[in-house]
């Protein structure tokens, strides 16, 4: 039997090498007691040499477990097995408790017994190990991910098929049979079984896409309709990868099918809805705009352009052009209203302002908009609104105001407006202690002149 001090002779002249190794190296004497450990071993195990010296594999503080998580009896562990049998034990994965991290450290362990003398007596064992904790975590994550993908594929109705192009045998998973409403017993395993399910109007297209993929002209990424035995029609999206030999000959095609019937129905409903909205906008003479705040692009309809005297082709789909069209005196006010809606200070953007017509005239616009979409952080990403040409309405309003305040014949203030303005000026004069003057003119023979020369005079 050797004492721990005797065993330190196994490290002389090799200290530099052992200190540089990234693998953990531990020496245990013929009693299984640790007598030496390199720095990597101390780092990986979370113990310094003083803490490990004299400790054996039997010590319960290691909390050793097998790769499957089951307890790992000390006598069956690599070092003790090598000491008992005199044979190297290689590539054993086990976990031990790391007191520094307070969790399991996973090791890939190799134990090499030291044989001395003519009788090859076992004097100790070197245990060399690698920290595989991170590798094991990644492997488990990948395994979990694959299992989740398989489960998701099953529950999401994604069918997987594998076509051997040498034997022409096709293999379907359970989801494929569910997608096509075909039983395993009725499936021949040949491509014609799939072909028979194709909608008659899509059969030629689907086969042409398949042939193009096999010839290498284009990848298989297509859609087609299938007919269920009960007569229902379903839309299928098919994607596949082709595996070829060194000469380019296709050997195997592996692909997926997914039922996109609901998506196609939703897309059609959306298209119909957009068409109806377009008819409504055209009938109501509304200019429409849709601002993607993230990209800065603004989609507009033709009426938006024609209100300002432009054709659809002449306008640019940017906020800058809208800003340029807004009357300079109204521009900041318009932006303030939009920013208030974007920042949530206002529930919507609603404002009347002036815009510049292509011919140089002014158009009054009623602009109404809402933030239609925000991201997870509440930031606006889409805003939609309408433009209504209210120029005629504004002119009429101004005329009504003018008629309410001014005499139709003389174009001067009527009695009511005069008294209103006089009250304001009198109040202002009193407040600021300023002088107030009133000038009154009498036009002689006004009635005779007006009757003779008319109102235009």
C-alpha positions in Angstrom: 0.0 0.0 0.0 1.3 3.4 -0.8 0.7 6.6 1.2 -0.6 9.7 -0.5 2.8 11.3 -0.3 4.3 8.3 -2.2 1.9 8.8 -5.1 2.9 12.4 -5.8 5.9 11.0 -7.7 3.5 10.3 -10.6 3.4 14.1 -11.4 7.2 15.0 -11.3 8.6 16.5 -14.5 5.1 16.6 -16.0 3.7 19.4 -13.8 3.9 21.9 -16.6 2.0 19.7 -19.0 -0.7 18.8 -16.4 -1.1 22.4 -15.4 -1.8 23.4 -19.1 -4.2 20.6 -19.8 -7.8 21.7 -20.2 -8.9 18.2 -19.3 -9.3 17.3 -15.6 -6.7 14.8 -14.3 -7.0 13.1 -10.9 -4.8 10.4 -9.4 -6.2 8.0 -6.9 -4.0 5.5 -5.0 -4.7 1.8 -4.8 -7.3 2.5 -2.0 -9.2 4.9 -4.2 -8.0 8.0 -2.3 -7.3 11.2 -4.3 -3.7 12.3 -3.9 -3.3 14.7 -6.8 -5.4 16.8 -9.2 -4.4 19.3 -11.9 -5.9 22.9 -12.0 -8.4 21.9 -14.6 -9.8 19.2 -12.4 -10.1 21.6 -9.5 -11.9 24.1 -11.7 -14.3 21.6 -13.2 -15.1 19.9 -9.9 -15.4 23.1 -7.9 -12.9 21.9 -5.3 -9.3 22.6 -4.6 -6.7 19.9 -4.0 -6.9 20.2 -0.2 -10.6 19.6 -0.3 -10.2 16.6 -2.5 -7.1 15.0 -1.0 -8.0 11.7 0.7 -11.5 11.6 -0.7 -12.7 8.5 -2.5 -15.4 7.8 -5.0 -17.5 6.3 -2.2 -17.9 9.8 -0.6 -21.7 10.7 -0.8 -20.9 14.3 -1.4 -20.2 13.6 -5.0 -23.9 12.8 -5.5 -22.8 10.8 -8.6 -25.5 9.9 -11.2 -25.5 8.1 -14.5 -26.2 9.7 -17.8 -29.9 8.9 -17.4 -30.0 10.6 -14.0 -30.1 7.4 -12.0 -27.7 7.1 -8.9 -24.3 5.8 -9.9 -23.0 3.3 -7.2 -19.4 4.1 -6.3 -18.1 0.6 -6.9 -19.4 0.8 -10.5 -17.8 4.2 -11.3 -14.9 4.3 -13.8 -12.0 4.8 -11.3 -13.2 2.1 -8.9 -13.9 -0.3 -11.7 -10.4 0.2 -13.2 -8.8 -0.3 -9.8 -10.8 -3.5 -9.3 -10.3 -5.0 -12.8 -7.0 -3.5 -14.0 -8.6 -2.6 -17.3 -9.1 0.9 -18.7 -12.7 2.2 -18.6 -13.5 4.7 -21.4 -16.1 7.3 -22.3 -18.4 7.0 -19.4 -20.8 10.0 -18.9 -21.7 10.8 -15.3 -22.7 13.7 -13.3 -21.3 15.0 -10.0 -22.3 17.8 -7.7 -20.3 21.0 -8.0 -20.4 22.9 -4.7 -19.4 26.2 -6.4 -22.3 26.3 -8.9 -24.6 24.3 -6.7 -25.7 22.1 -9.6 -24.7 19.0 -11.5 -21.6 19.0 -13.6 -21.6 16.4 -16.4 -18.3 14.6 -17.2 -17.0 12.3 -19.9 -14.7 10.1 -17.9 -11.8 7.8 -18.8 -10.0 5.8 -16.1 -6.6 4.2 -16.7 -5.1 1.9 -14.1 -1.4 2.1 -13.2 0.3 -1.3 -13.3 3.7 -1.8 -11.6 6.1 -4.6 -11.1 6.5 -7.9 -12.8 3.2 -9.0 -11.5 1.4 -5.9 -12.8 0.1 -4.9 -9.5 -2.5 -2.1 -9.5 -0.9 0.9 -7.7 -3.4 3.5 -8.6 -5.6 5.0 -11.3 -5.5 8.1 -13.4 -9.0 9.5 -14.1 -9.1 11.9 -17.0 -12.4 13.8 -17.6 -13.9 16.5 -19.8 -16.7 18.9 -18.8 -19.5 18.1 -21.1 -22.2 20.1 -19.2 -22.8 22.6 -22.0 -22.7 20.0 -24.8 -25.2 17.9 -22.9 -27.5 20.9 -22.4 -27.3 21.6 -26.2 -28.0 18.0 -27.1 -31.0 17.9 -24.7 -32.2 21.2 -26.1 -32.0 19.8 -29.6 -33.7 16.6 -28.6 -36.5 18.6 -26.9 -36.7 20.8 -30.0 -37.0 17.9 -32.3 -39.7 16.3 -30.1 -41.6 19.6 -30.0 -41.4 19.9 -33.7 -42.7 16.4 -34.2 -45.5 17.1 -31.8 -46.2 20.5 -33.4 -46.2 18.9 -36.8 -48.8 16.4 -35.7 -51.1 18.9 -33.9 -50.7 21.5 -36.6 -51.7 19.1 -39.3 -48.3 19.1 -41.1 -47.8 15.9 -43.0 -44.4 14.5 -43.8 -43.7 12.2 -46.8 -40.6 10.4 -48.0 -40.4 9.2 -51.6 -37.6 6.7 -52.6 -37.0 7.6 -56.3 -35.0 4.3 -56.8 -37.8 2.0 -55.7 -40.6 4.6 -56.4 -42.0 3.8 -52.9 -43.6 6.6 -51.0 -44.0 6.6 -47.3 -46.5 8.8 -45.4 -46.7 9.7 -41.7 -50.0 9.6 -39.8 -50.7 13.3 -40.5 -50.5 12.8 -44.3 -53.3 10.2 -44.1 -55.3 12.6 -42.0 -54.7 15.4 -44.5 -55.9 13.3 -47.4 -58.5 11.4 -45.5 -57.1 8.1 -46.7 -56.5 5.0 -44.6 -53.2 3.2 -44.6 -55.0 0.1 -46.0 -56.1 2.1 -49.1 -52.7 3.6 -49.7 -50.6 1.8 -52.3 -47.4 3.5 -51.4 -47.0 4.7 -55.1 -47.1 8.2 -56.4 -50.3 7.5 -58.3 -52.1 7.2 -55.0 -51.3 10.8 -54.4 -52.1 11.8 -58.0 -55.6 10.3 -57.7 -56.4 12.7 -54.8 -55.5 15.8 -56.9 -58.3 18.1 -58.0 -58.8 17.5 -61.8 -58.2 21.1 -62.6 -54.9 21.1 -60.6 -53.5 17.7 -61.6 -51.6 18.9 -64.7 -50.1 21.9 -62.8 -49.0 19.7 -59.8 -47.4 17.1 -61.9 -45.6 19.8 -64.0 -44.2 21.3 -60.7 -43.1 17.8 -59.6 -41.3 17.1 -62.8 -39.6 20.5 -62.8 -38.3 19.8 -59.3 -37.0 16.4 -60.3 -35.2 17.8 -63.3 -33.6 20.5 -61.2 -35.4 23.4 -62.9 -36.9 24.7 -59.7 -37.5 23.6 -56.1 -40.8 22.1 -55.2 -42.8 24.8 -53.4 -46.3 24.8 -54.7 -50.0 24.7 -53.9 -52.8 22.6 -55.3 -56.2 21.3 -54.4 -57.2 17.8 -53.4 -60.5 16.1 -53.2 -61.5 14.1 -50.1 -63.5 10.9 -50.5 -66.6 12.8 -49.2 -66.2 15.4 -52.0 -64.8 18.2 -49.9 -62.1 20.3 -51.6 -59.0 21.3 -49.6 -56.0 23.5 -50.5 -52.6 21.9 -49.9 -49.2 23.6 -49.8 -46.3 21.3 -50.6 -42.6 21.9 -50.0 -39.8 19.3 -50.6 -36.1 18.8 -50.8 -34.5 16.5 -53.3 -31.3 14.4 -52.5 -29.1 13.6 -55.4 -26.0 11.4 -56.0 -22.6 12.8 -57.2 -23.9 12.7 -60.8 -27.0 14.7 -59.9 -29.4 11.8 -60.2 -32.3 12.3 -57.8 -32.3 9.5 -55.2 -34.9 10.7 -52.7 -37.5 13.4 -52.1 -38.4 14.4 -48.6 -41.3 16.9 -48.1 -44.2 18.3 -46.2 -47.8 19.0 -46.9 -50.0 21.4 -44.9 -53.7 22.1 -45.3 -54.0 25.9 -46.1 -57.7 25.8 -46.8 -58.6 28.2 -44.0 -55.8 30.6 -44.9 -57.0 30.6 -48.6 -60.6 31.2 -47.4 -59.5 34.0 -45.2 -57.4 35.6 -48.0 -60.4 35.5 -50.3 -62.6 37.0 -47.6 -60.0 39.8 -47.1 -59.8 40.4 -50.9 -63.6 40.6 -51.1 -63.6 43.0 -48.1 -60.9 45.2 -49.7 -62.9 45.2 -52.9 -66.0 46.3 -51.1 -64.0 49.0 -49.2 -62.6 50.2 -52.6 -66.2 50.5 -54.0 -67.3 52.4 -50.8 -64.4 54.8 -51.0 -64.9 55.4 -54.8 -68.6 55.9 -54.2 -68.1 58.3 -51.4 -65.3 60.3 -53.1 -63.0 59.7 -50.2 -59.2 59.8 -50.6 -57.7 56.9 -48.6 -54.2 56.7 -47.1 -52.4 53.8 -45.3 -49.1 54.7 -43.6 -46.6 52.0 -42.7 -44.8 53.9 -40.0 -41.9 51.4 -39.8 -41.0 51.6 -43.5 -42.3 55.1 -44.0 -44.3 54.0 -47.1 -47.8 55.5 -47.6 -50.3 53.7 -49.8 -53.0 56.0 -51.3 -55.9 55.5 -53.7 -56.5 57.5 -56.9 -59.1 59.8 -55.3 -56.4 61.1 -52.9 -54.4 62.3 -55.9 -57.3 63.7 -58.0 -58.5 65.9 -55.1 -55.3 67.8 -55.6 -55.3 67.7 -59.4 -52.8 64.9 -59.8 -53.0 61.5 -61.4 -52.2 58.4 -59.4 -49.0 57.9 -61.3 -47.8 61.5 -60.4 -47.9 61.1 -56.6 -45.2 59.7 -54.4 -46.0 57.2 -51.6 -44.2 59.2 -48.8 -45.2 61.3 -45.9 -42.9 64.0 -47.2 -45.0 64.6 -50.3 -48.1 65.0 -48.1 -46.3 67.5 -45.9 -45.2 69.4 -49.0 -48.8 69.6 -50.2 -50.1 71.0 -46.9 -50.4 74.8 -46.8 -47.3 76.2 -45.0 -49.4 78.0 -42.4 -51.2 74.8 -41.6 -48.3 72.3 -41.7 -47.2 72.4 -38.1 -50.8 72.2 -36.9 -51.4 69.1 -39.1 -48.3 67.3 -37.8 -49.2 68.2 -34.2 -52.6 66.5 -34.6 -51.0 63.4 -36.1 -48.3 63.2 -33.4 -51.0 63.5 -30.7 -52.7 60.4 -32.1 -49.5 58.5 -32.5 -48.4 59.3 -28.9 -51.8 58.4 -27.5 -52.6 62.0 -26.3 -55.6 61.9 -28.6 -57.8 59.0 -29.6 -57.8 60.0 -33.2 -56.5 62.5 -35.8 -59.3 64.8 -37.1 -58.4 68.1 -38.6 -59.5 70.6 -41.3 -56.6 72.3 -43.1 -55.6 73.6 -46.4 -53.7 71.8 -49.2 -52.1 73.1 -52.4 -53.7 72.1 -55.6 -51.6 71.4 -58.7 -53.1 74.5 -60.4 -51.9 76.7 -57.5 -55.3 77.0 -55.9 -56.2 76.1 -52.3 -58.3 73.0 -51.3 -59.8 72.6 -47.9 -59.4 69.0 -46.6 -61.0 67.1 -43.7 -58.4 64.6 -42.6 -59.5 61.8 -40.3 -57.3 58.9 -39.1 -56.7 56.3 -36.5 -53.7 54.3 -35.3 -54.6 50.8 -36.6 -51.7 48.8 -35.2 -49.1 49.0 -32.4 -46.3 46.7 -31.5 -45.8 44.8 -28.2 -44.2 47.9 -26.7 -47.2 50.1 -27.7 -45.3 51.9 -30.5 -47.5 52.8 -33.5 -46.7 50.8 -36.6 -49.7 51.6 -38.9 -52.0 54.5 -39.3 -54.9 54.8 -41.8 -57.1 57.7 -42.7 -59.3 59.5 -45.3 -59.3 62.8 -47.0 -62.5 64.6 -47.8 -62.6 67.6 -50.1 -64.6 70.2 -48.1 -63.6 73.2 -50.3 -67.1 73.9 -51.5 -68.4 73.6 -47.9 -65.8 76.0 -46.7 -66.6 78.6 -49.3 -70.3 78.3 -48.4 -69.5 78.7 -44.7 -67.4 81.8 -45.4 -70.2 83.3 -47.5 -72.7 82.7 -44.7 -70.4 84.4 -42.3 -69.9 87.3 -44.7 -73.7 87.7 -45.2 -74.2 87.5 -41.4 -71.8 90.3 -40.8 -71.9 92.5 -43.8 -74.6 94.4 -45.7 -75.3 92.8 -49.1 -75.6 96.1 -50.9 -72.9 98.2 -49.3 -70.4 95.5 -48.3 -69.9 97.3 -45.0 -70.7 95.9 -41.5 -74.3 95.6 -40.7 -75.8 97.0 -37.5 -75.4 93.7 -35.5 -71.8 93.1 -36.5 -71.0 96.8 -36.0 -72.4 96.8 -32.4 -70.5 93.5 -31.7 -67.2 95.1 -32.8 -68.0 98.4 -31.1 -68.5 96.5 -27.8 -65.1 94.7 -28.2 -63.3 98.0 -28.9 -65.0 99.8 -26.0 -64.0 97.0 -23.6 -60.4 97.1 -24.9 -60.3 100.9 -24.5 -61.5 100.7 -20.9 -59.1 97.8 -20.0 -56.0 99.6 -21.4 -57.1 103.2 -20.7 -56.7 104.1 -24.3 -58.6 106.6 -26.4 -61.4 105.5 -28.7 -62.6 107.3 -31.7 -65.7 106.8 -33.8 -66.0 108.1 -37.3 -69.4 108.3 -38.9 -70.0 109.1 -42.6 -73.3 110.2 -44.2 -73.5 109.4 -47.9 -75.8 111.9 -49.6 -78.3 110.7 -52.2 -77.2 107.1 -51.7 -80.6 105.6 -52.5 -80.9 107.6 -55.7 -77.4 106.6 -56.9 -78.0 102.9 -55.9 -81.4 102.9 -57.7 -79.9 104.5 -60.8 -76.6 102.6 -61.2 -77.5 99.3 -59.5 -75.8 97.3 -56.6 -72.5 96.9 -58.5 -71.9 100.6 -58.2 
